[in-house]
Amino acid sequence: MKKEQRTGIIIAAHGRHYLAEADGTRLQCVTRGKKTNVAVGDIVDLTLTSPDQAVIDKIQERKTLLYRSDQYKSKLLAANVTQLFIVVATEPGYTDDLVSRALVASEAAGIAARLILNKVDVTENLEHTRRRLEMYTAMGYPVHEVSAKGRPQETVDALAPLMAEQSTILIGQSGMGKSSLINLLIPDADIATREISAALDTGKHTTTFTRLYHLDSHATVIDSPGFQEFGLYHLSEGMLERAFKDFQPYLGGCKYYNCRHLQEPQCAVLDAVRTGKIAKMRHELYGQLLHESAQTLY
C-alpha cells in the first residue's frame, strides 16, 4: 500500500527532531539518513509513517536562508523569511558586534532588516541608546521604538503592520525582551510553545529551540533562542564586502580591482573610514570577519 504524501511547513526544530504542520495536522518528522539540513520555515515534502509522524523526503527550494556558523559547523536559523527584527533594549546594554553581524548575515541572505528598540519607557539610558543606534539609521536601517511591557498597545500598533504578509524572524541577545514581544504579538504563544515542546518531547527546554507561529493566514513569526555570538565563517571575501551596506557606495572606487580594503593604497573604503563616512568599528568588524572566513574547516 502506497504511503500518504503531504506538503508541510517546519514549525519547530530541536536537534534532529522536527515538527511540521500539514493540512492543519502537526507531524513529528525525521530526515532520511543523518541529514540535519532542515530549517524552521522550510516547505517540505513528507511521507506519513503514522497519523502523527512522517519522514522528510525533500526540502523545497528556499527563497532565503538565514544561518550562522563557526569554523566547524553551521547553525540554520530559518528559511523563507522575508525580514529580520533585531531586538535591542535600553537595558541591559546590547553589543554592536552582534547587531552588526546579524545585519551582515541578513544582507548576505537578501533579507530586509529592522532594529526594534525595546524598553523605551526606561528613560535613563534612552538618549544614549538612541545615539548608539544612529550608526544603523545612517546606513538606512529603520529603528522602531517600543515598550512591550510599558506600552503594550502602542507596541502592537507599531509592529503589527510591519509584519503583515511577511515572514519575520526575531533575534536578540538574552534580556532584550524578545519573549515579551512575542507574547504580546502572539497572545497564545506560551500555549503554542508548550504544545510544540510536548510534541517534540523537549520537556522543559522550551527556550532552546526555534519555532514558527502563524500571525494570520498570510504572516508568520519565527522566534529564535537568545544567543551571544553570531559567527559568519561561511561568508567568502567577496560576499563580505557586499554584505556591509555602508561599504556599498564605495565598492568599485578603489585603485586596485582586487582591493581587500584593509591597508591598500587609494582604497575608497579606507578613505570613507578616515573621513567618518564608515564607522571605524564596522571596518574593524569587517577585518575580523575576513580573518574568520580564512579559518573555515568545514
N, C-alpha and C positions, 0 to 999 in steps of 0.2 A: 504494500500500500504506500502510495506517494505521500510524503510528509508535507504538511501545510507550509506554504511560504508566506512571509509577511514583509512589509517595509516598515521600519520604525525609526524613531529618533532616540539617541542615547541621552538619558536624563541624569545619570549618575555613574561615577566610576570610582572604584576602590580596589587598588591592586589589579588583579586580573579579572575582577568581577564587575560586571556592568548591568545596568538596569535600562531597559528600553521601553518606550511607550509605542504601542502599535494598535491602531483602531480602538483606542480607549482602554486597552489592557496593558498592564505592566508585566514585563517579562524579564526574568533573571537570565542573563546571557553570558556565554563564554565564547572565546575565539577558537578557531580551529588551530591546533598545534600550540606553540608557545608565543605566538604573536601578541603583542600588547600595544599595538599602534592605533588604538581606538580612543577617540576623544569625546568628551561631552559635547553634544551638538551635532555629532556625526549622524548622517542619514545612512541607515544600514539595511542590507537585505538579510533576512533571517529565515532559518528553518526551525519550526517548532519541534521540540522533543517531548514536550508535555504541555498541558494547558497554560502553565505559567513559566515555562523555560524554553530557551531557544539557543541556537548556535548562530554566531555571526558569520555569514558566508562572504560578505563583501561590503566594503565601505564605499558608498557612492562618492563621486567626485566632489571635493570640497571647494567652496568658494573662497574660504580663508582658513588659516590655521595659526593660532597663537600658541607659542611654546617658549620655554626657557631651557637652558642647557648648561651643564658644566663640562669639564673636559672628558668625562667618562660616559655620560648618558644625557638624553633629553627628556623633558617632562612636558607632555602635551597639556595645555591649559583648556583650550576649547576650539571647536571647529565651527565654521559657518557663522561666526559673529560678525556683525556689521559695525559695532562700535565698542570702545573700551572706556569705562569710567574708572579713573584712578582716584580713589578716596584718600584725601589728606585731611588733617584737622589742625585746629589752633593749638591743641594739646592732646596727647604728647606730641613732641616735635616729630615731623616726618623727615626722611633722608632724601636729599635731592638725587643722590646716586640711584636709589631705587626708582624714583619717579622718572628720571631721565632714561634709565634702562628700559622701563616699561614703554615710554614714548618711542624709543628707538625700535623696540620689538613691534609696536603697532605700525610704525611707518614701513618697516621691512615686510610686514604681513599685509599691507594695504588696508588697514583698519583705522577708521576715524577715532580720535581720542579726545576726551574731555577730562578736565580736572574738577572734582567735586570737593569743595572746601566745606567740611562739616564742623559743627560745634561753634558757629559764628556768634552764638549767644555768650560764649566765653570771651569777653571783650578784651581781657588783659593782654593777650598776645595777638589780637586780631590784626592790628595795623602792621606789626612786624611780619606776620604770616602773609598778609597781602603784598607787602614789599618783596618778600621772597618769591611769590608767585608771578611777579611782573616779568621775570625772565621767560616764563612759558607763554604768557599772553603776548609778549613781544614777538614770539615765533608764530603766533596765530592759533594757539590752543585756547579754547574757551575755558573760563573758570566760572563755576556756578556756586554761589554761596548758599548754604542750607544749614538747618539745625534739626536733625532727626528727632531729638528729644525736646528741645526748647520751642521749636516752631513746626510741629509735625504737618499741619495742613498746608502751610506755605511751602514746605519741602516737597510734598506730593504735587502741589500745583506747579512747582518749578521743574520737577524731574519727569513726571508722567508724560507730558507732551513730547519730551526729547526721546522717550523710549517707544513711542507709538510706531508700530510697523518696523521695529528694529529687533535685532538680537544683540543684547547688551551683556557684556561681562564686566563685573565689578571686581577690582583687585585693590589691595591696600595692605599696609603693614598692620599688625595686631594693634588694637587700641584706637583705631581711627573712627570707629563707629559704623563700620560696614554692615555688621549684623543688624544694627538698629535701623539702618536704611532699608535693608532687605525686608525686615519685618514690617516696616512701615508701608513699603510699596506692595508687598505681597502679604496681606493680613493672615493668610493660612500657612505662611512659610514654616513656622515651627511644627505644625501638624504634619505638613508635607515632608519635612526633613525627618521627622520620627518614622513616618511610614517608609520613606526611602531607605533609611538606616536599617529598619527591620527587614525590608526586602533584600537588602544587600548583606544582611547578617553582620553589620558592623557594630551592633550594640551601642555602647555609649560613645563611640568615636564619631559622633555626628559632625564634628567640625573638620574632620581630616579628609573629607572628600569633596570634589567639585560636583555641583548639582544644578540642574536646569529647572526653572519654574515657568509656567505659562502666565503671562500678564493678562492676555486675552488670546483670541484665535489668531491674531496677527503679530504678536510680540512675545518674546521670551527674554528671560533674565537668567544669567548664569552667575552663581556665587562661587568663588574660589576660596580655599583656605588662606588665611593671612600668612604671608611669608616675608622674610627679612632679606632674602637675596634673590637676584634676578640675573642669572648667568645668560650670556649671549654668545657662547662659544661657537654656535652654528653659523654665525654671520661671517661671510667672507669679507675681505678688504673692500672689494667693490660695492658689496651690499651695505657695508657700514657707512661709507661716506654719503651714500644716497639716503640712508635712514636717519641722518641728522638733518632735520628740517632747516635748522639755522645755517647749515653749510650750503644748501642747495643754490642760493643766488650766486655763489662764488665758484661753484664747480665748473671747470672748463676755462676758468680765468687764469690758471697757473701757467708759468713759463714752460714747465715740462708736462707732457701729456700723462706721464705715469707718476705724477707727484703724489706723495703719501701724506702731505700736509702735516709733517712732523718737524722738519728742520730745513727743508729745501729752500733755496733762494727764489725770490719772486713768486711766492705762493700766495694766491688770492685769499685762501682760508686763513693763513697765518697773519696776513695784513689785516683781515677783519677782526681777528682776535686782538691784535695790537691796538686797533682803534676802538675796541669796545663793542663792535657790532656783533661779535660772537662772544658769549661769556667764557672766561678763562676756564671755569670749572667744566663746562661742556667739552672744551677741547682736550682737557686732561682726561676726561672720561673716554673720549674717542681714542686717545693713545693707549689707555688701559684696555679697551675692548680689542684694539688691534693686537695687543700683546696676548690677550686671552685666546683670540682666534688662531694664533700661531701655536697654541699649546694643545689643540684638539687631538684626542687619541681615538675617537670613535668614527 
